[in-house]
Amino acid sequence: MERCGAVVSSVLVVISVLQLGLTPIMAQQEQQTGVAGKEVILSCKGINHHKDVTCTWKYKYKEVSSTIISFSRTRILKGKAPMTHRSELISNSEQLKVSGLSLDDAGIYTCACPSPIVSISLHVFKLTDSSNGHFLTNEDLELTLMQNSSYSQPHLSITLFNVSNKIVTTEILPKEAPQKYILRLKQLKATDSGTWICHVYSDSPSINRNISFDVKVLGFGEEHSEIMYTTVGNPVILSWHLNFRKIEWKEGFTGKLIWESQGNTAVHELLDFNVTTRRELHKTKKSNHIWFEIPEQKTGSTIEVKIPKVQLNHSGQYQCLLEINSRRMQSVRALVVMQVSANPAGPLSRGGKMTLLCQVSGPLPSKAHLLWERVNGTQTENKKSKEHETKVEVSVTAPGLWNCHLIEDNNRKISLNYTVEEAHVWNSYVVIGAIIGAGVLVIGLACVCIITGMSWQRRRKRARRIAQAKQHLLENKTCQCHRRMYK
């Protein structure tokens, strides 16, 4: 009997030792991850709800352990763990919710009711960026990923997915790895605005976590070509569509639109604007130039100027500048204007020569040139400008239709035509006009002559009658004098 008692005692001691040894092992069996700033829910399994038992959630980091919360069906007692004020039990559940996680919340969470003991190792990640998620176009995105756990930090495999769920190649700077990783992506675009995913992976311990974060890139949506081509006399609208409403940008910023004329170092401020934190756009015209207008807009997110009738001197660079917290960005539109002319102007006389001039108002982009081309003509009649030349001339000895093209990378950007007419076509109009004019002149002169002749005839007859009357009077007086003398 004594032997049996000794054996039983030995077995109980072994079981107790095994239980004590298995407790920390059981505590390491469950792994859970959390993200700083978010919340995590931890489950306490195996509770017998039919008994009024007291359960306790405890937190342990390294060798320090403290109580988070103790609870039963009738009462709840708060402990003194660092996250106690951010922790609560989910209603009618033994689950513990910890809000506003921080890196310091990583550690071992145990739930004892009183047995079995559930142990969860919480691994916390913290993802931050250099600008709090708010960037300007062409700025670099720099992410910092930090991790913390109660055990040694694993080496992580990190993959970045953009708004289109495509993998983005980034530069990873493991300066303080594995505790800290820095990822850098250069030159963001306005189209990069949206929700991105940072995927974190590890084999041991097993980690497979997606961390989402928002990126807002302030810039110009619906990008137009950097160079705008037009011809003299045409209307032009230069516009910059800002995306601050679309991405719900919450910060205020200012900006202005300036014009630097071609061939002139003078800079003219056409208008300035500001956007409030309520995403309201206000514009003010700053220049007294009357050749441009500011159209009324309904959207309130577009900077726009209109030139009703373009001239050569309206060409140059138009820059829309944005500024926020000493950070700046700009978008430039270059306006290139084409004009054609002839010297001498007018019709081409027989045997004569005419020079056609095609010119643009600014320097041509690379791989661009001007080309005079006679419609239905031969290749020998065509004339191409030299590299970087802004004008081209061609000598014309015969009438016809000519086109001047601005060509870049074999694509026609803009064309303008000029018709050379023969002189005799114009002379016929002149002759007909001269004949009609001469006829009118002859008729007019004839009328004047007839009227003058008739008037002269009347004056002549009147003078004759007056002369005859005088003659009669004179004769009558002479006869009377002779009669008196004879008496």
C-alpha positions as CSV (number, residue, x, y, z in Angstrom):
1,M,0.0,0.0,0.0
2,E,2.8,2.4,0.8
3,R,4.3,1.6,-2.5
4,C,1.1,2.3,-4.3
5,G,0.8,5.6,-2.4
6,A,4.3,6.5,-3.4
7,V,3.7,5.7,-7.0
8,V,0.5,7.8,-7.0
9,S,2.3,10.7,-5.5
10,S,5.1,10.5,-8.0
11,V,2.6,10.4,-10.9
12,L,0.9,13.5,-9.5
13,V,4.2,15.3,-9.1
14,V,5.1,14.5,-12.7
15,I,1.6,15.7,-13.9
16,S,2.0,18.9,-12.0
17,V,5.5,19.5,-13.5
18,L,4.2,18.7,-17.0
19,Q,1.4,21.2,-16.5
20,L,3.8,23.9,-15.3
21,G,6.1,23.2,-18.3
22,L,3.3,23.1,-20.8
23,T,1.8,26.4,-19.7
24,P,4.3,28.7,-21.5
25,I,4.3,26.3,-24.5
26,M,0.5,26.7,-24.7
27,A,1.0,30.5,-24.4
28,Q,3.0,30.5,-27.5
29,Q,0.6,28.4,-29.6
30,E,-1.6,31.3,-30.9
31,Q,-0.2,34.2,-33.0
32,Q,-2.0,37.3,-33.8
33,T,-1.0,40.6,-35.6
34,G,-2.3,44.1,-35.1
35,V,-1.6,47.5,-36.7
36,A,-0.8,50.7,-34.7
37,G,-3.7,53.1,-34.6
38,K,-6.3,50.3,-35.3
39,E,-8.0,47.8,-32.9
40,V,-7.6,44.1,-32.3
41,I,-10.0,41.6,-30.8
42,L,-8.6,38.7,-28.7
43,S,-10.7,35.6,-27.9
44,C,-10.8,33.7,-24.7
45,K,-11.8,30.1,-25.5
46,G,-13.1,27.3,-23.3
47,I,-15.2,29.3,-20.8
48,N,-18.0,27.4,-19.1
49,H,-20.8,29.9,-19.2
50,H,-22.9,27.7,-16.9
51,K,-20.7,28.5,-14.0
52,D,-20.1,31.9,-12.4
53,V,-16.3,31.8,-12.6
54,T,-13.9,34.7,-12.6
55,C,-11.8,35.1,-15.7
56,T,-8.7,37.3,-16.0
57,W,-7.1,38.9,-19.0
58,K,-3.4,39.6,-18.4
59,Y,-0.6,41.2,-20.3
60,K,3.0,40.3,-20.2
61,Y,6.0,41.8,-22.0
62,K,9.3,40.2,-21.4
63,E,9.2,39.5,-17.6
64,V,6.7,42.1,-16.5
65,S,3.1,40.9,-16.1
66,S,0.0,43.0,-15.2
67,T,-3.8,42.5,-15.2
68,I,-5.9,44.2,-17.9
69,I,-9.4,43.1,-16.7
70,S,-11.1,40.5,-14.5
71,F,-14.7,39.6,-15.1
72,S,-17.5,37.2,-14.3
73,R,-21.2,37.1,-14.9
74,T,-21.8,39.6,-12.1
75,R,-18.9,42.0,-12.1
76,I,-16.0,43.5,-14.1
77,L,-12.8,44.8,-12.5
78,K,-10.2,46.9,-14.3
79,G,-6.5,46.2,-13.8
80,K,-3.4,48.4,-14.2
81,A,-2.0,47.2,-17.5
82,P,-0.8,50.0,-19.9
83,M,-3.7,49.4,-22.3
84,T,-6.4,49.0,-19.7
85,H,-8.0,52.4,-20.4
86,R,-8.2,51.4,-24.1
87,S,-9.6,47.9,-23.5
88,E,-13.1,46.6,-23.1
89,L,-15.1,43.4,-23.2
90,I,-17.4,42.9,-26.2
91,S,-21.0,42.6,-24.9
92,N,-22.1,39.1,-23.9
93,S,-18.7,37.8,-24.9
94,E,-15.3,37.0,-23.3
95,Q,-13.5,38.7,-26.2
96,L,-11.2,41.5,-25.4
97,K,-11.0,44.6,-27.7
98,V,-8.0,46.8,-27.5
99,S,-8.4,50.1,-29.4
100,G,-5.7,52.6,-30.6
101,L,-2.9,50.0,-30.7
102,S,0.7,51.1,-30.3
103,L,3.9,49.3,-30.7
104,D,4.2,49.1,-26.9
105,D,1.0,46.9,-26.9
106,A,2.9,44.0,-28.4
107,G,3.4,41.1,-26.0
108,I,1.7,38.0,-24.5
109,Y,-2.0,38.2,-23.6
110,T,-3.4,35.4,-21.5
111,C,-6.9,34.6,-20.5
112,A,-7.4,32.3,-17.5
113,C,-10.9,31.0,-16.5
114,P,-9.3,29.5,-14.5
115,S,-8.3,26.8,-16.9
116,P,-7.4,26.1,-19.6
117,I,-5.2,29.1,-20.0
118,V,-5.5,30.8,-23.5
119,S,-2.3,32.6,-24.5
120,I,-2.0,34.9,-27.5
121,S,1.2,36.5,-28.8
122,L,0.4,39.9,-30.3
123,H,2.7,41.1,-33.0
124,V,2.2,44.9,-33.7
125,F,3.2,46.7,-36.9
126,K,3.3,50.5,-37.3
127,L,3.2,52.0,-40.8
128,T,3.9,55.8,-41.3
129,D,4.7,58.0,-44.2
130,S,6.7,61.2,-44.5
131,S,3.8,63.5,-45.3
132,N,0.8,62.1,-43.4
133,G,-0.6,60.7,-46.6
134,H,-0.7,64.1,-48.3
135,F,1.7,64.6,-51.3
136,L,2.2,66.9,-54.2
137,T,2.8,65.7,-57.7
138,N,6.4,64.5,-58.3
139,E,7.1,64.2,-54.6
140,D,8.6,60.9,-53.2
141,L,6.6,58.5,-51.1
142,E,8.6,57.3,-48.1
143,L,7.1,54.6,-45.9
144,T,8.5,53.5,-42.5
145,L,7.4,50.0,-41.3
146,M,8.2,49.1,-37.7
147,Q,7.4,46.0,-35.7
148,N,7.4,44.8,-32.2
149,S,6.7,41.5,-30.4
150,S,7.6,39.7,-27.2
151,Y,10.1,37.5,-29.1
152,S,12.9,38.3,-31.5
153,Q,11.8,40.3,-34.5
154,P,11.6,38.3,-37.8
155,H,13.0,39.4,-41.1
156,L,10.1,40.5,-43.2
157,S,9.3,40.3,-46.9
158,I,7.4,43.5,-47.9
159,T,5.4,44.1,-51.1
160,L,3.6,47.3,-52.1
161,F,0.4,47.4,-54.2
162,N,-0.9,50.6,-55.7
163,V,-4.5,51.8,-56.3
164,S,-4.7,49.5,-59.3
165,N,-3.7,46.5,-57.2
166,K,-0.4,46.2,-59.1
167,I,2.9,45.5,-57.5
168,V,5.1,48.6,-57.3
169,T,8.8,48.4,-57.3
170,T,10.2,50.3,-54.4
171,E,13.6,51.0,-52.9
172,I,13.9,49.3,-49.5
173,L,16.4,50.7,-47.0
174,P,16.8,48.2,-44.2
175,K,18.8,50.6,-42.1
176,E,17.6,49.2,-38.8
177,A,16.0,46.0,-39.9
178,P,14.4,43.9,-38.7
179,Q,12.8,46.4,-36.3
180,K,12.5,49.1,-38.9
181,Y,12.2,49.2,-42.7
182,I,12.1,52.2,-45.0
183,L,10.5,52.0,-48.4
184,R,10.9,54.8,-51.0
185,L,8.9,55.4,-54.2
186,K,9.9,58.3,-56.4
187,Q,7.8,60.9,-58.2
188,L,4.1,60.3,-57.4
189,K,1.5,61.2,-59.9
190,A,-2.0,62.6,-59.3
191,T,-3.4,59.3,-60.6
192,D,-1.7,57.5,-57.6
193,S,-4.3,58.9,-55.2
194,G,-6.3,56.2,-53.4
195,T,-5.9,53.2,-51.1
196,W,-2.6,51.3,-51.2
197,I,-1.7,48.0,-49.6
198,C,1.5,47.0,-47.9
199,H,1.8,43.2,-47.7
200,V,4.0,41.8,-44.9
201,Y,5.1,38.2,-44.9
202,S,7.2,36.0,-42.7
203,D,7.7,32.2,-42.5
204,S,8.7,32.0,-38.9
205,P,6.7,33.1,-37.1
206,S,3.9,32.8,-39.7
207,I,2.9,36.3,-40.7
208,N,0.7,37.1,-43.7
209,R,-0.8,40.6,-43.2
210,N,-2.1,43.4,-45.4
211,I,-1.8,46.9,-44.1
212,S,-3.9,49.5,-46.0
213,F,-3.1,53.2,-46.1
214,D,-4.4,56.2,-48.0
215,V,-2.4,58.3,-50.4
216,K,-3.6,61.8,-51.6
217,V,-1.6,63.4,-54.4
218,L,-2.6,67.0,-55.1
219,G,-2.1,67.8,-58.7
220,F,-3.6,68.3,-62.1
221,G,-6.0,65.7,-63.4
222,E,-6.9,65.1,-67.0
223,E,-3.4,66.1,-68.1
224,H,-3.2,67.9,-71.5
225,S,-0.2,68.1,-73.8
226,E,2.6,70.3,-72.5
227,I,2.6,72.1,-75.9
228,M,-0.5,73.7,-77.5
229,Y,-0.4,74.6,-81.2
230,T,-2.7,77.1,-82.9
231,T,-2.8,79.6,-85.7
232,V,-3.2,83.3,-85.7
233,G,-6.8,84.5,-85.3
234,N,-8.2,81.3,-83.7
235,P,-9.6,81.2,-80.1
236,V,-7.7,79.2,-77.5
237,I,-8.5,78.0,-74.0
238,L,-5.7,77.1,-71.6
239,S,-7.0,75.1,-68.6
240,W,-5.6,73.3,-65.5
241,H,-8.0,70.9,-63.7
242,L,-7.2,70.5,-60.1
243,N,-8.1,67.2,-58.3
244,F,-8.5,68.6,-54.8
245,R,-12.2,67.9,-54.7
246,K,-11.9,64.4,-56.1
247,I,-9.4,63.3,-53.5
248,E,-11.0,65.2,-50.7
249,W,-7.9,67.2,-49.9
250,K,-8.4,68.8,-46.5
251,E,-5.7,71.4,-46.4
252,G,-5.9,74.9,-47.8
253,F,-3.4,76.1,-50.5
254,T,-2.8,79.0,-52.8
255,G,-1.6,79.4,-56.4
256,K,-1.2,81.7,-59.4
257,L,-1.1,81.7,-63.1
258,I,1.8,83.5,-64.8
259,W,2.7,84.1,-68.4
260,E,6.2,84.5,-69.8
261,S,6.0,85.8,-73.3
262,Q,8.1,84.3,-76.0
263,G,11.4,86.2,-76.6
264,N,10.8,88.4,-73.6
265,T,12.1,87.9,-70.0
266,A,9.1,89.8,-68.6
267,V,6.7,87.7,-66.4
268,H,3.1,88.7,-66.2
269,E,0.8,87.4,-63.4
270,L,-2.6,86.9,-65.0
271,L,-4.5,85.7,-61.9
272,D,-4.1,84.2,-58.5
273,F,-6.3,81.8,-56.6
274,N,-6.8,80.1,-53.2
275,V,-8.5,77.0,-52.0
276,T,-10.0,76.9,-48.5
277,T,-10.1,73.9,-46.2
278,R,-13.7,73.6,-47.2
279,R,-12.5,73.0,-50.8
280,E,-13.8,76.3,-52.2
281,L,-11.9,77.9,-55.1
282,H,-11.6,81.7,-55.3
283,K,-9.9,83.4,-58.3
284,T,-8.8,87.0,-58.8
285,K,-7.7,88.6,-62.1
286,K,-4.4,90.4,-61.6
287,S,-3.5,91.7,-65.0
288,N,-5.1,94.5,-67.0
289,H,-4.5,92.9,-70.3
290,I,-7.7,92.9,-72.3
291,W,-6.8,90.1,-74.8
292,F,-7.6,87.3,-72.3
293,E,-10.7,86.4,-70.4
294,I,-11.5,84.3,-67.3
295,P,-14.5,82.1,-68.2
296,E,-17.2,81.4,-65.6
297,Q,-17.1,77.8,-64.4
298,K,-19.6,75.6,-62.7
299,T,-17.2,72.9,-61.2
300,G,-15.1,75.3,-59.2
301,S,-12.0,73.2,-59.6
302,T,-10.5,74.4,-62.9
303,I,-8.0,77.3,-63.6
304,E,-8.8,78.6,-67.0
305,V,-8.0,81.5,-69.4
306,K,-9.4,82.2,-72.8
307,I,-7.8,84.1,-75.7
308,P,-10.6,84.9,-78.1
309,K,-8.3,85.8,-81.0
310,V,-4.7,84.6,-80.8
311,Q,-1.8,86.7,-82.1
312,L,1.9,85.9,-82.4
313,N,2.8,87.9,-79.4
314,H,0.4,85.8,-77.2
315,S,2.8,82.9,-77.4
316,G,5.0,81.8,-74.6
317,Q,4.9,79.7,-71.4
318,Y,1.8,79.7,-69.2
319,Q,2.6,78.3,-65.7
320,C,0.1,77.3,-63.0
321,L,1.9,77.3,-59.6
322,L,0.6,75.7,-56.4
323,E,2.0,76.3,-52.9
324,I,1.2,74.7,-49.6
325,N,3.3,74.8,-46.4
326,S,6.4,76.0,-48.3
327,R,6.1,73.1,-50.8
328,R,5.6,74.0,-54.4
329,M,4.6,72.4,-57.7
330,Q,3.8,73.7,-61.2
331,S,2.3,72.7,-64.5
332,V,3.5,74.5,-67.7
333,R,1.7,74.9,-71.0
334,A,3.7,76.2,-73.9
335,L,1.6,78.1,-76.6
336,V,3.0,77.9,-80.1
337,V,1.4,80.1,-82.7
338,M,1.8,79.7,-86.5
339,Q,1.4,82.4,-89.2
340,V,1.9,82.4,-93.0
341,S,2.4,85.4,-95.3
342,A,3.5,86.3,-98.8
343,N,6.0,88.9,-100.1
344,P,4.9,90.7,-102.2
345,A,1.3,90.3,-101.1
346,G,-1.4,89.9,-103.7
347,P,-1.6,88.1,-107.0
348,L,1.4,86.7,-108.8
349,S,2.2,88.5,-112.0
350,R,3.3,86.6,-115.1
351,G,7.0,85.8,-115.0
352,G,7.2,87.2,-111.4
353,K,8.3,85.6,-108.1
354,M,6.7,85.5,-104.7
355,T,8.2,84.4,-101.3
356,L,5.9,82.5,-98.9
357,L,6.9,82.7,-95.3
358,C,5.8,80.2,-92.6
359,Q,6.8,81.0,-89.0
360,V,6.0,79.9,-85.5
361,S,6.3,82.0,-82.4
362,G,8.5,79.9,-80.3
363,P,11.4,77.4,-80.4
364,L,10.4,74.1,-81.8
365,P,10.5,70.9,-79.7
366,S,13.0,68.3,-80.5
367,K,12.5,66.2,-83.6
368,A,10.1,68.9,-85.0
369,H,10.3,70.9,-88.2
370,L,8.3,73.1,-90.6
371,L,7.4,72.0,-94.1
372,W,6.1,74.0,-97.0
373,E,4.2,71.7,-99.4
374,R,2.5,72.5,-102.7
375,V,-0.8,70.6,-103.0
376,N,-0.6,68.2,-106.0
377,G,3.0,69.5,-106.6
378,T,6.3,67.7,-106.9
379,Q,8.8,66.9,-104.2
380,T,11.2,69.4,-105.6
381,E,8.8,72.2,-104.8
382,N,8.6,71.3,-101.1
383,K,10.8,73.2,-98.6
384,K,11.8,71.9,-95.1
385,S,13.2,74.0,-92.3
386,K,16.5,73.2,-90.7
387,E,16.8,71.9,-87.2
388,H,15.6,74.3,-84.5
389,E,14.6,76.9,-87.1
390,T,11.3,78.7,-86.4
391,K,10.6,79.8,-89.9
392,V,10.9,78.5,-93.5
393,E,10.6,80.4,-96.8
394,V,9.8,79.1,-100.3
395,S,10.0,80.9,-103.7
396,V,6.9,80.6,-105.8
397,T,6.8,81.2,-109.6
398,A,3.4,79.6,-110.4
399,P,0.0,79.9,-108.9
400,G,-1.4,77.1,-106.7
401,L,-2.4,76.0,-103.2
402,W,0.4,75.7,-100.6
403,N,0.3,74.1,-97.1
404,C,2.7,74.7,-94.2
405,H,2.9,71.9,-91.7
406,L,4.4,71.7,-88.3
407,I,5.6,68.1,-88.0
408,E,6.9,66.3,-84.8
409,D,7.9,62.7,-84.9
410,N,6.2,62.3,-88.3
411,N,2.9,63.6,-86.8
412,R,1.3,66.7,-88.1
413,K,0.6,69.0,-85.2
414,I,-0.9,71.9,-87.1
415,S,-1.3,73.1,-90.7
416,L,-2.0,76.4,-92.4
417,N,-2.6,77.0,-96.2
418,Y,-2.0,79.9,-98.5
419,T,-3.4,80.3,-102.1
420,V,-1.3,82.0,-104.7
421,E,-3.5,83.4,-107.5
422,E,-2.5,84.6,-111.0
423,A,-2.4,88.3,-111.7
424,H,-4.7,88.1,-114.8
425,V,-7.5,86.8,-112.7
426,W,-7.3,89.9,-110.7
427,N,-6.7,92.1,-113.8
428,S,-10.0,90.9,-115.4
429,Y,-11.8,92.2,-112.4
430,V,-9.9,95.5,-112.6
431,V,-10.7,95.8,-116.4
432,I,-14.4,95.1,-115.9
433,G,-14.5,97.6,-113.1
434,A,-12.6,100.1,-115.2
435,I,-15.0,99.7,-118.1
436,I,-18.0,100.0,-115.9
437,G,-16.5,103.0,-114.2
438,A,-15.6,104.6,-117.6
439,G,-19.1,104.1,-118.9
440,V,-20.6,105.7,-115.9
441,L,-18.1,108.6,-116.3
442,V,-19.0,109.1,-120.0
443,I,-22.7,109.1,-119.2
444,G,-22.1,111.6,-116.5
445,L,-20.0,113.8,-118.7
446,A,-22.6,113.6,-121.5
447,C,-25.3,114.6,-119.1
448,V,-23.2,117.5,-117.9
449,C,-22.5,118.6,-121.5
450,I,-26.2,118.5,-122.5
451,I,-27.2,120.5,-119.5
452,T,-24.4,123.0,-120.0
453,G,-25.3,123.3,-123.8
454,M,-28.9,123.8,-123.1
455,S,-28.1,126.5,-120.6
456,W,-25.7,128.1,-123.0
457,Q,-28.3,128.1,-125.7
458,R,-30.8,129.8,-123.5
459,R,-28.3,132.5,-122.5
460,R,-27.4,133.1,-126.1
461,K,-31.1,133.5,-127.3
462,R,-31.7,135.8,-124.4
463,A,-28.7,137.9,-125.3
464,R,-29.8,138.1,-128.9
465,R,-33.3,139.3,-128.0
466,I,-31.8,141.9,-125.7
467,A,-29.5,143.1,-128.5
468,Q,-32.5,143.3,-131.0
469,A,-34.5,145.3,-128.5
470,K,-31.7,147.8,-128.1
471,Q,-31.4,148.1,-131.8
472,H,-35.1,148.8,-132.2
473,L,-35.0,151.5,-129.6
474,L,-32.0,153.1,-131.2
475,E,-33.6,153.2,-134.6
476,N,-36.8,154.7,-133.2
477,K,-34.9,157.6,-131.6
478,T,-33.0,158.4,-134.8
479,C,-36.3,158.7,-136.8
480,Q,-37.8,161.1,-134.4
481,C,-34.8,163.4,-134.4
482,H,-34.9,163.7,-138.3
483,R,-38.6,164.7,-138.3
484,R,-38.0,167.5,-135.8
485,M,-35.2,169.0,-137.9
486,Y,-37.3,169.2,-141.1
487,K,-40.1,170.9,-139.3
